[in-house]
Amino acid sequence: MRYVIVIAAITFFLLWDGLYNRGHYLDVTVREVSRIVRYVTG
C-alpha cells in the first residue's frame, strides 16, 4: 500500500509540473541526475 501512495504522489507531481511549469522541475532534476552520474562514472 505504501508503494501505491508513493507512485501516486510521484505521478501527481509530474502531472502538476508538466501542466503548470512546463516540466521545469523535471528538467532540472534530469539535468542534476545526469551531472551526478557523469561525476560518479568519471
CORHUMO-V668359 format. One record per backbone hydrogen bond with DSSP energy under -0.5 kcal/mol. NH is the residue of the N-H (numbers start at 1). CO is the residue of the C=O. Records with the same first field share a line. If there is no record, write none. Layout:
BEGIN
NH = CO, CO
END
This chain:
BEGIN
5 = 1
6 = 2
7 = 3
8 = 4
9 = 5
10 = 6
11 = 7
12 = 8
13 = 9
14 = 10
15 = 11
16 = 12
17 = 13
18 = 14
19 = 15
20 = 16
21 = 16, 17
23 = 17
24 = 21
27 = 23
28 = 24
29 = 25
30 = 26
31 = 27
32 = 28
33 = 29
34 = 30
35 = 31
36 = 32
37 = 33
38 = 34
39 = 35
40 = 36
41 = 37
42 = 38
END
